[in-house]
Amino acid sequence: MELAKDPKFKPLIKALLAQRKAAKALAELSASGGGDSAKYQELFGKSRAASQAVGEAVAKAELADSERVAWDSVTSLDDARLEELLAN
């Protein structure tokens, strides 16, 4: 996890947190009965865009093999731990 404290990971972690937030909003809407179609499509689009942003951030970071291993570990952390990594 020390490697994940590298500033190179901050934009990746921010993108991951944004993606999780968008996915959570979509899941909550679905769990509540889906709401109207327009709202679902809006949240689905935001979730998809956030997922693409994570992929783009990872590609832009040009992670070395050891950094990819660290990133794989980072993606399994909960949001609170991700926020801690951003604060360091």
N, C-alpha and C positions, 0 to 999 in steps of 0.2 A: 504493500500500500504506500510505501514511501515514494515510489516512482509516480504514483497518482497525485502526489502533492506538487508535482512539477507544474509551473504556470501553463505549460503546453496543454494540460488537461482541462483547465478552467473553461474554455469555450465548449469543450465536449460535454463537460458535466452540466453546464448551463443549458445546452441543447437537450440533453437527456432529461433534465428536470422539466423543461418546457414540454417535451414530448409526453412525459408521464402525466403532467397536469392536463394536457389536452385529451389524452386517453381516458383519464379519470372522469372528466366532464362527460365524455361520450358514454362511458360505462354507467354513470349515474343516470343519465337520461334514459338509456336502455332499460335499466333496472326499475325505473319509475313508470314504465309502460311505453317508453319511446317518444312521448310528446308528439308534436306535429312533424311532418315530413321535412319541412323547410329547416327546422331547428336541428333535426338529426343530420341532414345533409351539410349544414353549416359546421357542426361539430366534427363530423366525419372528415370534412375537408381540412379543418384545422389540425386534427390528429394526424392525418396523412402528411400534411405539409411539415408538421413538427418531426415526424419520423424521417422524412427526406432530409430535413435540416441536420439531424443527427448524423446520417450517412455522409452528408457533404462536409460536416465539421471533421469527421474522422478521416475522410479522404484528404482534406486540406492539411490536416496535421501531419500527414506522411509518417505515421508511427512505425518505429523499428519493431522487430519481432518481440523484443522484451517489453516494449511499450504496449503492443497489442495484447500481450498476456495480462498486463496490468489493467488495460482498458476492459478486457473481458471480466476481470474481477470487480472493477468499478461498477459495471452495469448490473451486477447482482446485489449491490448495496441498496439499503432503503433510503428514502429521501432525506431523513435526518442525517445520516452519515454522509450523504453527498453534500449537503449543506455545510457540514463540518469541513469537508475537503475544500470547499470554495473559500471558507473563512481562513484557511491556513495559507 
